[in-house]
Amino acid sequence: MTGDDSADGPVFSRAQSYIGRRVSEALDRLDPATVDRAVAILAKAPATFVYGAGRSGIVARAFAMRLVQIGLTAYVIGESVTPIVRRGDAVFILSGAGESQSSILTANIVRREGSELVVLTARSTSKLAHAATLLLTLEFPEDAERARLAPLGTLFESASLRLTDAFVAELMRVRHETEESMRRRHAIIV
């Protein structure tokens, strides 16, 4: 506990507990069959492309890094060295609201190319959700404490990082990877 946890004092302890609880609740509501389908899509794709705007984009980049470390081919959409998406590839888009123009534009291009589109969003009724081949929804019903303890997209972004890290663990199992085999693919900064 850090200091006074009253309504006007520090809220660190309450915030970390609140975020952890809400993220766990959202992840527990995911359909295991849908999670299995997402892992299967990622495991069989010749290449996986990830996209997200803002903080969702940071989570997407972390996920792409782990996919490469597992031994998969992965790219971040928007980077200058990213090739074109092709039929059979997987595209994984993260967007809390599911309404950003860049995400929707990307989804439309992906669907036109015939690639698998896995969408992770907090809004199952969003435009992006409707474009998905496979939809993963992390829902966070509003409550009185969310704005103070987990502002803006904090819950979605935290849950997205945990979910994609859990995907990595499952992909490791499916591909017979170990931490040691991943370490050999880990970038060495000189």
Order of alpha helices (4+ residues) and beta strands (2+ residues): alpha-alpha-beta-alpha-beta-beta-alpha-beta-alpha-beta-alpha-alpha-alpha
